[in-house]
Amino acid sequence: MGPSSAIWLLASMCLRAVGSVIRCMRRLEEALREMCQAAKTIGNTQLENKFSEGRFDCCNTLQCVVCEFVKCIVINELQKSKQ
């Protein structure tokens, strides 16, 4: 099961919680951004780079999750309209 299929499974099980999952991931990205800035402020470039990489990965994952959730919602609505 690849990451896309895992997201699809999660989305299909919890359509009501989509907003909560996305908000949680955005807050995680915000926290990583703040940690990156804090590491920069204290002059720890190694830690800053790690937080920056994590933030980049989080942003990419967030985009993927949003896209998959939207696909799941659209497909779910299309199935409802056919019934």
PyMOL Python script that loads the backbone (N, CA, C, O; Angstrom):
from pymol import cmd

cmd.read_pdbstr("""\
ATOM      1  N   MET A   1       0.855  -1.177   0.000  1.00  0.00           N
ATOM      2  CA  MET A   1       0.000   0.000   0.000  1.00  0.00           C
ATOM      3  C   MET A   1       0.898   1.235   0.000  1.00  0.00           C
ATOM      4  O   MET A   1       1.636   1.465   0.958  1.00  0.00           O
ATOM      5  N   GLY A   2       0.838   2.027  -1.064  1.00  0.00           N
ATOM      6  CA  GLY A   2       1.646   3.228  -1.170  1.00  0.00           C
ATOM      7  C   GLY A   2       1.041   4.368  -0.371  1.00  0.00           C
ATOM      8  O   GLY A   2      -0.063   4.239   0.157  1.00  0.00           O
ATOM      9  N   PRO A   3       1.763   5.499  -0.276  1.00  0.00           N
ATOM     10  CA  PRO A   3       1.247   6.621   0.507  1.00  0.00           C
ATOM     11  C   PRO A   3      -0.071   7.153  -0.039  1.00  0.00           C
ATOM     12  O   PRO A   3      -0.940   7.566   0.730  1.00  0.00           O
ATOM     13  N   SER A   4      -0.225   7.147  -1.351  1.00  0.00           N
ATOM     14  CA  SER A   4      -1.456   7.666  -1.935  1.00  0.00           C
ATOM     15  C   SER A   4      -2.648   6.787  -1.561  1.00  0.00           C
ATOM     16  O   SER A   4      -3.721   7.303  -1.249  1.00  0.00           O
ATOM     17  N   SER A   5      -2.471   5.470  -1.590  1.00  0.00           N
ATOM     18  CA  SER A   5      -3.574   4.577  -1.243  1.00  0.00           C
ATOM     19  C   SER A   5      -3.893   4.644   0.252  1.00  0.00           C
ATOM     20  O   SER A   5      -5.046   4.479   0.649  1.00  0.00           O
ATOM     21  N   ALA A   6      -2.875   4.886   1.077  1.00  0.00           N
ATOM     22  CA  ALA A   6      -3.119   5.031   2.510  1.00  0.00           C
ATOM     23  C   ALA A   6      -3.935   6.292   2.782  1.00  0.00           C
ATOM     24  O   ALA A   6      -4.836   6.285   3.621  1.00  0.00           O
ATOM     25  N   ILE A   7      -3.619   7.369   2.073  1.00  0.00           N
ATOM     26  CA  ILE A   7      -4.370   8.611   2.219  1.00  0.00           C
ATOM     27  C   ILE A   7      -5.803   8.402   1.735  1.00  0.00           C
ATOM     28  O   ILE A   7      -6.752   8.890   2.349  1.00  0.00           O
ATOM     29  N   TRP A   8      -5.951   7.677   0.633  1.00  0.00           N
ATOM     30  CA  TRP A   8      -7.280   7.387   0.091  1.00  0.00           C
ATOM     31  C   TRP A   8      -8.112   6.612   1.114  1.00  0.00           C
ATOM     32  O   TRP A   8      -9.283   6.924   1.332  1.00  0.00           O
ATOM     33  N   LEU A   9      -7.507   5.606   1.736  1.00  0.00           N
ATOM     34  CA  LEU A   9      -8.209   4.810   2.742  1.00  0.00           C
ATOM     35  C   LEU A   9      -8.623   5.682   3.920  1.00  0.00           C
ATOM     36  O   LEU A   9      -9.758   5.598   4.389  1.00  0.00           O
ATOM     37  N   LEU A  10      -7.707   6.516   4.397  1.00  0.00           N
ATOM     38  CA  LEU A  10      -8.010   7.411   5.507  1.00  0.00           C
ATOM     39  C   LEU A  10      -9.138   8.365   5.136  1.00  0.00           C
ATOM     40  O   LEU A  10     -10.066   8.574   5.917  1.00  0.00           O
ATOM     41  N   ALA A  11      -9.055   8.938   3.947  1.00  0.00           N
ATOM     42  CA  ALA A  11     -10.073   9.897   3.509  1.00  0.00           C
ATOM     43  C   ALA A  11     -11.441   9.246   3.411  1.00  0.00           C
ATOM     44  O   ALA A  11     -12.443   9.842   3.806  1.00  0.00           O
ATOM     45  N   SER A  12     -11.491   8.033   2.890  1.00  0.00           N
ATOM     46  CA  SER A  12     -12.781   7.362   2.731  1.00  0.00           C
ATOM     47  C   SER A  12     -13.401   6.988   4.078  1.00  0.00           C
ATOM     48  O   SER A  12     -14.621   6.873   4.191  1.00  0.00           O
ATOM     49  N   MET A  13     -12.561   6.799   5.099  1.00  0.00           N
ATOM     50  CA  MET A  13     -13.068   6.414   6.413  1.00  0.00           C
ATOM     51  C   MET A  13     -13.506   7.620   7.243  1.00  0.00           C
ATOM     52  O   MET A  13     -14.324   7.484   8.153  1.00  0.00           O
ATOM     53  N   CYS A  14     -12.969   8.790   6.934  1.00  0.00           N
ATOM     54  CA  CYS A  14     -13.242   9.925   7.827  1.00  0.00           C
ATOM     55  C   CYS A  14     -13.513  11.216   7.064  1.00  0.00           C
ATOM     56  O   CYS A  14     -12.849  12.226   7.294  1.00  0.00           O
ATOM     57  N   LEU A  15     -14.471  11.187   6.170  1.00  0.00           N
ATOM     58  CA  LEU A  15     -14.786  12.385   5.390  1.00  0.00           C
ATOM     59  C   LEU A  15     -15.143  13.574   6.270  1.00  0.00           C
ATOM     60  O   LEU A  15     -14.883  14.719   5.898  1.00  0.00           O
ATOM     61  N   ARG A  16     -15.728  13.320   7.420  1.00  0.00           N
ATOM     62  CA  ARG A  16     -16.106  14.417   8.308  1.00  0.00           C
ATOM     63  C   ARG A  16     -14.898  15.075   8.956  1.00  0.00           C
ATOM     64  O   ARG A  16     -14.968  16.238   9.353  1.00  0.00           O
ATOM     65  N   ALA A  17     -13.791  14.348   9.068  1.00  0.00           N
ATOM     66  CA  ALA A  17     -12.613  14.858   9.761  1.00  0.00           C
ATOM     67  C   ALA A  17     -11.580  15.469   8.827  1.00  0.00           C
ATOM     68  O   ALA A  17     -10.470  15.783   9.257  1.00  0.00           O
ATOM     69  N   VAL A  18     -11.923  15.640   7.566  1.00  0.00           N
ATOM     70  CA  VAL A  18     -10.965  16.148   6.585  1.00  0.00           C
ATOM     71  C   VAL A  18     -10.388  17.488   7.026  1.00  0.00           C
ATOM     72  O   VAL A  18      -9.172  17.678   7.011  1.00  0.00           O
ATOM     73  N   GLY A  19     -11.241  18.399   7.411  1.00  0.00           N
ATOM     74  CA  GLY A  19     -10.779  19.726   7.825  1.00  0.00           C
ATOM     75  C   GLY A  19      -9.844  19.659   9.014  1.00  0.00           C
ATOM     76  O   GLY A  19      -8.863  20.400   9.076  1.00  0.00           O
ATOM     77  N   SER A  20     -10.136  18.783   9.954  1.00  0.00           N
ATOM     78  CA  SER A  20      -9.286  18.652  11.138  1.00  0.00           C
ATOM     79  C   SER A  20      -7.904  18.132  10.781  1.00  0.00           C
ATOM     80  O   SER A  20      -6.900  18.609  11.310  1.00  0.00           O
ATOM     81  N   VAL A  21      -7.849  17.164   9.892  1.00  0.00           N
ATOM     82  CA  VAL A  21      -6.557  16.602   9.479  1.00  0.00           C
ATOM     83  C   VAL A  21      -5.725  17.664   8.774  1.00  0.00           C
ATOM     84  O   VAL A  21      -4.531  17.804   9.041  1.00  0.00           O
ATOM     85  N   ILE A  22      -6.354  18.410   7.876  1.00  0.00           N
ATOM     86  CA  ILE A  22      -5.637  19.441   7.133  1.00  0.00           C
ATOM     87  C   ILE A  22      -5.178  20.555   8.070  1.00  0.00           C
ATOM     88  O   ILE A  22      -4.047  21.028   7.958  1.00  0.00           O
ATOM     89  N   ARG A  23      -6.050  20.981   8.999  1.00  0.00           N
ATOM     90  CA  ARG A  23      -5.645  22.015   9.967  1.00  0.00           C
ATOM     91  C   ARG A  23      -4.479  21.546  10.821  1.00  0.00           C
ATOM     92  O   ARG A  23      -3.559  22.316  11.094  1.00  0.00           O
ATOM     93  N   CYS A  24      -4.513  20.297  11.239  1.00  0.00           N
ATOM     94  CA  CYS A  24      -3.431  19.735  12.057  1.00  0.00           C
ATOM     95  C   CYS A  24      -2.108  19.759  11.290  1.00  0.00           C
ATOM     96  O   CYS A  24      -1.072  20.117  11.848  1.00  0.00           O
ATOM     97  N   MET A  25      -2.143  19.385  10.037  1.00  0.00           N
ATOM     98  CA  MET A  25      -0.917  19.381   9.235  1.00  0.00           C
ATOM     99  C   MET A  25      -0.413  20.800   8.997  1.00  0.00           C
ATOM    100  O   MET A  25       0.796  21.029   8.968  1.00  0.00           O
ATOM    101  N   ARG A  26      -1.316  21.745   8.829  1.00  0.00           N
ATOM    102  CA  ARG A  26      -0.890  23.144   8.667  1.00  0.00           C
ATOM    103  C   ARG A  26      -0.257  23.666   9.945  1.00  0.00           C
ATOM    104  O   ARG A  26       0.734  24.395   9.901  1.00  0.00           O
ATOM    105  N   ARG A  27      -0.825  23.295  11.073  1.00  0.00           N
ATOM    106  CA  ARG A  27      -0.228  23.720  12.350  1.00  0.00           C
ATOM    107  C   ARG A  27       1.152  23.099  12.541  1.00  0.00           C
ATOM    108  O   ARG A  27       2.059  23.746  13.065  1.00  0.00           O
ATOM    109  N   LEU A  28       1.312  21.864  12.122  1.00  0.00           N
ATOM    110  CA  LEU A  28       2.629  21.226  12.183  1.00  0.00           C
ATOM    111  C   LEU A  28       3.626  21.991  11.327  1.00  0.00           C
ATOM    112  O   LEU A  28       4.758  22.228  11.749  1.00  0.00           O
ATOM    113  N   GLU A  29       3.208  22.381  10.121  1.00  0.00           N
ATOM    114  CA  GLU A  29       4.088  23.147   9.238  1.00  0.00           C
ATOM    115  C   GLU A  29       4.449  24.489   9.868  1.00  0.00           C
ATOM    116  O   GLU A  29       5.595  24.929   9.776  1.00  0.00           O
ATOM    117  N   GLU A  30       3.476  25.143  10.511  1.00  0.00           N
ATOM    118  CA  GLU A  30       3.736  26.413  11.180  1.00  0.00           C
ATOM    119  C   GLU A  30       4.727  26.238  12.328  1.00  0.00           C
ATOM    120  O   GLU A  30       5.619  27.065  12.517  1.00  0.00           O
ATOM    121  N   ALA A  31       4.568  25.167  13.087  1.00  0.00           N
ATOM    122  CA  ALA A  31       5.491  24.897  14.197  1.00  0.00           C
ATOM    123  C   ALA A  31       6.899  24.651  13.673  1.00  0.00           C
ATOM    124  O   ALA A  31       7.870  25.137  14.254  1.00  0.00           O
ATOM    125  N   LEU A  32       7.017  23.906  12.586  1.00  0.00           N
ATOM    126  CA  LEU A  32       8.333  23.660  12.002  1.00  0.00           C
ATOM    127  C   LEU A  32       8.962  24.954  11.495  1.00  0.00           C
ATOM    128  O   LEU A  32      10.172  25.150  11.614  1.00  0.00           O
ATOM    129  N   ARG A  33       8.143  25.834  10.932  1.00  0.00           N
ATOM    130  CA  ARG A  33       8.649  27.133  10.466  1.00  0.00           C
ATOM    131  C   ARG A  33       9.195  27.942  11.645  1.00  0.00           C
ATOM    132  O   ARG A  33      10.262  28.548  11.546  1.00  0.00           O
ATOM    133  N   GLU A  34       8.461  27.949  12.761  1.00  0.00           N
ATOM    134  CA  GLU A  34       8.904  28.683  13.940  1.00  0.00           C
ATOM    135  C   GLU A  34      10.174  28.072  14.535  1.00  0.00           C
ATOM    136  O   GLU A  34      11.068  28.797  14.972  1.00  0.00           O
ATOM    137  N   MET A  35      10.252  26.733  14.551  1.00  0.00           N
ATOM    138  CA  MET A  35      11.455  26.066  15.070  1.00  0.00           C
ATOM    139  C   MET A  35      12.662  26.373  14.187  1.00  0.00           C
ATOM    140  O   MET A  35      13.775  26.552  14.681  1.00  0.00           O
ATOM    141  N   CYS A  36      12.429  26.430  12.883  1.00  0.00           N
ATOM    142  CA  CYS A  36      13.492  26.776  11.938  1.00  0.00           C
ATOM    143  C   CYS A  36      14.002  28.185  12.217  1.00  0.00           C
ATOM    144  O   CYS A  36      15.208  28.429  12.234  1.00  0.00           O
ATOM    145  N   GLN A  37      13.069  29.106  12.437  1.00  0.00           N
ATOM    146  CA  GLN A  37      13.444  30.491  12.732  1.00  0.00           C
ATOM    147  C   GLN A  37      14.181  30.583  14.064  1.00  0.00           C
ATOM    148  O   GLN A  37      15.137  31.347  14.190  1.00  0.00           O
ATOM    149  N   ALA A  38      13.749  29.816  15.052  1.00  0.00           N
ATOM    150  CA  ALA A  38      14.424  29.815  16.351  1.00  0.00           C
ATOM    151  C   ALA A  38      15.848  29.276  16.224  1.00  0.00           C
ATOM    152  O   ALA A  38      16.773  29.820  16.827  1.00  0.00           O
ATOM    153  N   ALA A  39      16.026  28.215  15.446  1.00  0.00           N
ATOM    154  CA  ALA A  39      17.364  27.653  15.239  1.00  0.00           C
ATOM    155  C   ALA A  39      18.258  28.669  14.523  1.00  0.00           C
ATOM    156  O   ALA A  39      19.447  28.779  14.820  1.00  0.00           O
ATOM    157  N   LYS A  40      17.683  29.396  13.595  1.00  0.00           N
ATOM    158  CA  LYS A  40      18.440  30.429  12.886  1.00  0.00           C
ATOM    159  C   LYS A  40      18.850  31.539  13.844  1.00  0.00           C
ATOM    160  O   LYS A  40      19.970  32.046  13.775  1.00  0.00           O
ATOM    161  N   THR A  41      17.936  31.916  14.741  1.00  0.00           N
ATOM    162  CA  THR A  41      18.199  32.986  15.703  1.00  0.00           C
ATOM    163  C   THR A  41      19.351  32.634  16.639  1.00  0.00           C
ATOM    164  O   THR A  41      20.175  33.488  16.967  1.00  0.00           O
ATOM    165  N   ILE A  42      19.407  31.365  17.068  1.00  0.00           N
ATOM    166  CA  ILE A  42      20.497  30.969  17.975  1.00  0.00           C
ATOM    167  C   ILE A  42      21.768  30.595  17.225  1.00  0.00           C
ATOM    168  O   ILE A  42      22.799  30.312  17.835  1.00  0.00           O
ATOM    169  N   GLY A  43      21.686  30.596  15.892  1.00  0.00           N
ATOM    170  CA  GLY A  43      22.881  30.357  15.085  1.00  0.00           C
ATOM    171  C   GLY A  43      23.218  28.896  14.846  1.00  0.00           C
ATOM    172  O   GLY A  43      24.351  28.578  14.483  1.00  0.00           O
ATOM    173  N   ASN A  44      22.268  28.009  15.041  1.00  0.00           N
ATOM    174  CA  ASN A  44      22.504  26.582  14.829  1.00  0.00           C
ATOM    175  C   ASN A  44      22.047  26.215  13.418  1.00  0.00           C
ATOM    176  O   ASN A  44      20.888  25.855  13.209  1.00  0.00           O
ATOM    177  N   THR A  45      22.961  26.308  12.455  1.00  0.00           N
ATOM    178  CA  THR A  45      22.587  26.079  11.053  1.00  0.00           C
ATOM    179  C   THR A  45      22.225  24.617  10.782  1.00  0.00           C
ATOM    180  O   THR A  45      21.375  24.335   9.937  1.00  0.00           O
ATOM    181  N   GLN A  46      22.864  23.690  11.493  1.00  0.00           N
ATOM    182  CA  GLN A  46      22.547  22.276  11.283  1.00  0.00           C
ATOM    183  C   GLN A  46      21.088  21.998  11.683  1.00  0.00           C
ATOM    184  O   GLN A  46      20.355  21.335  10.949  1.00  0.00           O
ATOM    185  N   LEU A  47      20.685  22.500  12.827  1.00  0.00           N
ATOM    186  CA  LEU A  47      19.309  22.320  13.286  1.00  0.00           C
ATOM    187  C   LEU A  47      18.335  23.072  12.384  1.00  0.00           C
ATOM    188  O   LEU A  47      17.247  22.580  12.084  1.00  0.00           O
ATOM    189  N   GLU A  48      18.732  24.255  11.959  1.00  0.00           N
ATOM    190  CA  GLU A  48      17.896  25.038  11.039  1.00  0.00           C
ATOM    191  C   GLU A  48      17.645  24.256   9.746  1.00  0.00           C
ATOM    192  O   GLU A  48      16.520  24.222   9.246  1.00  0.00           O
ATOM    193  N   ASN A  49      18.679  23.638   9.218  1.00  0.00           N
ATOM    194  CA  ASN A  49      18.539  22.855   7.985  1.00  0.00           C
ATOM    195  C   ASN A  49      17.615  21.657   8.181  1.00  0.00           C
ATOM    196  O   ASN A  49      16.817  21.334   7.301  1.00  0.00           O
ATOM    197  N   LYS A  50      17.723  20.998   9.333  1.00  0.00           N
ATOM    198  CA  LYS A  50      16.854  19.848   9.602  1.00  0.00           C
ATOM    199  C   LYS A  50      15.388  20.272   9.675  1.00  0.00           C
ATOM    200  O   LYS A  50      14.519  19.615   9.101  1.00  0.00           O
ATOM    201  N   PHE A  51      15.116  21.371  10.381  1.00  0.00           N
ATOM    202  CA  PHE A  51      13.736  21.861  10.465  1.00  0.00           C
ATOM    203  C   PHE A  51      13.246  22.318   9.103  1.00  0.00           C
ATOM    204  O   PHE A  51      12.083  22.113   8.756  1.00  0.00           O
ATOM    205  N   SER A  52      14.123  22.931   8.337  1.00  0.00           N
ATOM    206  CA  SER A  52      13.746  23.390   7.004  1.00  0.00           C
ATOM    207  C   SER A  52      13.384  22.214   6.098  1.00  0.00           C
ATOM    208  O   SER A  52      12.403  22.279   5.357  1.00  0.00           O
ATOM    209  N   GLU A  53      14.174  21.139   6.154  1.00  0.00           N
ATOM    210  CA  GLU A  53      13.873  19.928   5.377  1.00  0.00           C
ATOM    211  C   GLU A  53      12.541  19.324   5.819  1.00  0.00           C
ATOM    212  O   GLU A  53      11.729  18.920   4.986  1.00  0.00           O
ATOM    213  N   GLY A  54      12.326  19.266   7.120  1.00  0.00           N
ATOM    214  CA  GLY A  54      11.071  18.724   7.646  1.00  0.00           C
ATOM    215  C   GLY A  54       9.879  19.551   7.205  1.00  0.00           C
ATOM    216  O   GLY A  54       8.823  19.013   6.871  1.00  0.00           O
ATOM    217  N   ARG A  55      10.055  20.853   7.207  1.00  0.00           N
ATOM    218  CA  ARG A  55       8.976  21.745   6.767  1.00  0.00           C
ATOM    219  C   ARG A  55       8.681  21.533   5.282  1.00  0.00           C
ATOM    220  O   ARG A  55       7.520  21.498   4.873  1.00  0.00           O
ATOM    221  N   PHE A  56       9.726  21.394   4.485  1.00  0.00           N
ATOM    222  CA  PHE A  56       9.544  21.150   3.052  1.00  0.00           C
ATOM    223  C   PHE A  56       8.778  19.842   2.828  1.00  0.00           C
ATOM    224  O   PHE A  56       7.846  19.794   2.026  1.00  0.00           O
ATOM    225  N   ASP A  57       9.176  18.777   3.545  1.00  0.00           N
ATOM    226  CA  ASP A  57       8.482  17.492   3.432  1.00  0.00           C
ATOM    227  C   ASP A  57       7.028  17.608   3.884  1.00  0.00           C
ATOM    228  O   ASP A  57       6.131  17.023   3.277  1.00  0.00           O
ATOM    229  N   CYS A  58       6.807  18.361   4.946  1.00  0.00           N
ATOM    230  CA  CYS A  58       5.450  18.548   5.465  1.00  0.00           C
ATOM    231  C   CYS A  58       4.586  19.275   4.444  1.00  0.00           C
ATOM    232  O   CYS A  58       3.427  18.911   4.244  1.00  0.00           O
ATOM    233  N   CYS A  59       5.139  20.301   3.796  1.00  0.00           N
ATOM    234  CA  CYS A  59       4.377  21.044   2.781  1.00  0.00           C
ATOM    235  C   CYS A  59       4.009  20.144   1.610  1.00  0.00           C
ATOM    236  O   CYS A  59       2.883  20.189   1.114  1.00  0.00           O
ATOM    237  N   ASN A  60       4.962  19.326   1.171  1.00  0.00           N
ATOM    238  CA  ASN A  60       4.680  18.411   0.062  1.00  0.00           C
ATOM    239  C   ASN A  60       3.607  17.398   0.447  1.00  0.00           C
ATOM    240  O   ASN A  60       2.709  17.108  -0.344  1.00  0.00           O
ATOM    241  N   THR A  61       3.701  16.869   1.648  1.00  0.00           N
ATOM    242  CA  THR A  61       2.719  15.902   2.129  1.00  0.00           C
ATOM    243  C   THR A  61       1.347  16.565   2.250  1.00  0.00           C
ATOM    244  O   THR A  61       0.333  15.974   1.882  1.00  0.00           O
ATOM    245  N   LEU A  62       1.322  17.784   2.763  1.00  0.00           N
ATOM    246  CA  LEU A  62       0.060  18.500   2.910  1.00  0.00           C
ATOM    247  C   LEU A  62      -0.615  18.688   1.559  1.00  0.00           C
ATOM    248  O   LEU A  62      -1.825  18.493   1.439  1.00  0.00           O
ATOM    249  N   GLN A  63       0.144  19.061   0.553  1.00  0.00           N
ATOM    250  CA  GLN A  63      -0.420  19.230  -0.783  1.00  0.00           C
ATOM    251  C   GLN A  63      -0.993  17.914  -1.298  1.00  0.00           C
ATOM    252  O   GLN A  63      -2.068  17.891  -1.898  1.00  0.00           O
ATOM    253  N   CYS A  64      -0.283  16.834  -1.065  1.00  0.00           N
ATOM    254  CA  CYS A  64      -0.742  15.508  -1.498  1.00  0.00           C
ATOM    255  C   CYS A  64      -2.020  15.120  -0.763  1.00  0.00           C
ATOM    256  O   CYS A  64      -2.964  14.618  -1.372  1.00  0.00           O
ATOM    257  N   VAL A  65      -2.047  15.355   0.550  1.00  0.00           N
ATOM    258  CA  VAL A  65      -3.220  14.998   1.355  1.00  0.00           C
ATOM    259  C   VAL A  65      -4.440  15.786   0.904  1.00  0.00           C
ATOM    260  O   VAL A  65      -5.520  15.219   0.732  1.00  0.00           O
ATOM    261  N   VAL A  66      -4.276  17.082   0.713  1.00  0.00           N
ATOM    262  CA  VAL A  66      -5.400  17.920   0.282  1.00  0.00           C
ATOM    263  C   VAL A  66      -5.931  17.427  -1.061  1.00  0.00           C
ATOM    264  O   VAL A  66      -7.141  17.305  -1.251  1.00  0.00           O
ATOM    265  N   CYS A  67      -5.029  17.149  -1.979  1.00  0.00           N
ATOM    266  CA  CYS A  67      -5.431  16.670  -3.307  1.00  0.00           C
ATOM    267  C   CYS A  67      -6.197  15.350  -3.204  1.00  0.00           C
ATOM    268  O   CYS A  67      -7.242  15.193  -3.835  1.00  0.00           O
ATOM    269  N   GLU A  68      -5.692  14.413  -2.422  1.00  0.00           N
ATOM    270  CA  GLU A  68      -6.355  13.112  -2.282  1.00  0.00           C
ATOM    271  C   GLU A  68      -7.708  13.236  -1.584  1.00  0.00           C
ATOM    272  O   GLU A  68      -8.667  12.566  -1.967  1.00  0.00           O
ATOM    273  N   PHE A  69      -7.791  14.092  -0.559  1.00  0.00           N
ATOM    274  CA  PHE A  69      -9.064  14.290   0.114  1.00  0.00           C
ATOM    275  C   PHE A  69     -10.092  14.886  -0.833  1.00  0.00           C
ATOM    276  O   PHE A  69     -11.252  14.474  -0.839  1.00  0.00           O
ATOM    277  N   VAL A  70      -9.667  15.854  -1.629  1.00  0.00           N
ATOM    278  CA  VAL A  70     -10.598  16.468  -2.592  1.00  0.00           C
ATOM    279  C   VAL A  70     -11.084  15.417  -3.589  1.00  0.00           C
ATOM    280  O   VAL A  70     -12.273  15.355  -3.903  1.00  0.00           O
ATOM    281  N   LYS A  71     -10.154  14.588  -4.086  1.00  0.00           N
ATOM    282  CA  LYS A  71     -10.563  13.523  -5.012  1.00  0.00           C
ATOM    283  C   LYS A  71     -11.572  12.596  -4.352  1.00  0.00           C
ATOM    284  O   LYS A  71     -12.569  12.219  -4.968  1.00  0.00           O
ATOM    285  N   CYS A  72     -11.320  12.233  -3.121  1.00  0.00           N
ATOM    286  CA  CYS A  72     -12.212  11.325  -2.402  1.00  0.00           C
ATOM    287  C   CYS A  72     -13.595  11.942  -2.220  1.00  0.00           C
ATOM    288  O   CYS A  72     -14.609  11.267  -2.394  1.00  0.00           O
ATOM    289  N   ILE A  73     -13.631  13.214  -1.872  1.00  0.00           N
ATOM    290  CA  ILE A  73     -14.909  13.897  -1.677  1.00  0.00           C
ATOM    291  C   ILE A  73     -15.681  13.973  -2.986  1.00  0.00           C
ATOM    292  O   ILE A  73     -16.885  13.715  -3.017  1.00  0.00           O
ATOM    293  N   VAL A  74     -14.997  14.323  -4.060  1.00  0.00           N
ATOM    294  CA  VAL A  74     -15.657  14.430  -5.366  1.00  0.00           C
ATOM    295  C   VAL A  74     -16.219  13.076  -5.793  1.00  0.00           C
ATOM    296  O   VAL A  74     -17.363  12.991  -6.239  1.00  0.00           O
ATOM    297  N   ILE A  75     -15.430  12.029  -5.659  1.00  0.00           N
ATOM    298  CA  ILE A  75     -15.891  10.695  -6.042  1.00  0.00           C
ATOM    299  C   ILE A  75     -17.070  10.269  -5.173  1.00  0.00           C
ATOM    300  O   ILE A  75     -18.033   9.684  -5.670  1.00  0.00           O
ATOM    301  N   ASN A  76     -16.995  10.559  -3.883  1.00  0.00           N
ATOM    302  CA  ASN A  76     -18.081  10.223  -2.972  1.00  0.00           C
ATOM    303  C   ASN A  76     -19.372  10.953  -3.370  1.00  0.00           C
ATOM    304  O   ASN A  76     -20.450  10.358  -3.366  1.00  0.00           O
ATOM    305  N   GLU A  77     -19.261  12.225  -3.708  1.00  0.00           N
ATOM    306  CA  GLU A  77     -20.430  12.996  -4.112  1.00  0.00           C
ATOM    307  C   GLU A  77     -20.991  12.492  -5.440  1.00  0.00           C
ATOM    308  O   GLU A  77     -22.208  12.445  -5.619  1.00  0.00           O
ATOM    309  N   LEU A  78     -20.125  12.119  -6.361  1.00  0.00           N
ATOM    310  CA  LEU A  78     -20.593  11.572  -7.638  1.00  0.00           C
ATOM    311  C   LEU A  78     -21.336  10.255  -7.443  1.00  0.00           C
ATOM    312  O   LEU A  78     -22.349  10.005  -8.097  1.00  0.00           O
ATOM    313  N   GLN A  79     -20.833   9.419  -6.545  1.00  0.00           N
ATOM    314  CA  GLN A  79     -21.502   8.153  -6.257  1.00  0.00           C
ATOM    315  C   GLN A  79     -22.862   8.384  -5.626  1.00  0.00           C
ATOM    316  O   GLN A  79     -23.821   7.673  -5.926  1.00  0.00           O
ATOM    317  N   LYS A  80     -22.947   9.379  -4.750  1.00  0.00           N
ATOM    318  CA  LYS A  80     -24.239   9.702  -4.117  1.00  0.00           C
ATOM    319  C   LYS A  80     -25.242  10.191  -5.149  1.00  0.00           C
ATOM    320  O   LYS A  80     -26.419   9.834  -5.092  1.00  0.00           O
ATOM    321  N   SER A  81     -24.783  11.003  -6.089  1.00  0.00           N
ATOM    322  CA  SER A  81     -25.693  11.568  -7.083  1.00  0.00           C
ATOM    323  C   SER A  81     -26.205  10.504  -8.061  1.00  0.00           C
ATOM    324  O   SER A  81     -27.281  10.664  -8.638  1.00  0.00           O
ATOM    325  N   LYS A  82     -25.444   9.422  -8.250  1.00  0.00           N
ATOM    326  CA  LYS A  82     -25.878   8.349  -9.137  1.00  0.00           C
ATOM    327  C   LYS A  82     -26.931   7.467  -8.489  1.00  0.00           C
ATOM    328  O   LYS A  82     -27.675   6.773  -9.183  1.00  0.00           O
ATOM    329  N   GLN A  83     -26.998   7.489  -7.173  1.00  0.00           N
ATOM    330  CA  GLN A  83     -27.944   6.608  -6.467  1.00  0.00           C
ATOM    331  C   GLN A  83     -29.318   7.159  -6.458  1.00  0.00           C
ATOM    332  O   GLN A  83     -30.227   6.540  -5.905  1.00  0.00           O
TER     333      GLN A  83
END
""", "prot")
cmd.dss("prot")
cmd.show_as("cartoon", "prot")
cmd.util.cbc("prot")
cmd.orient("prot")
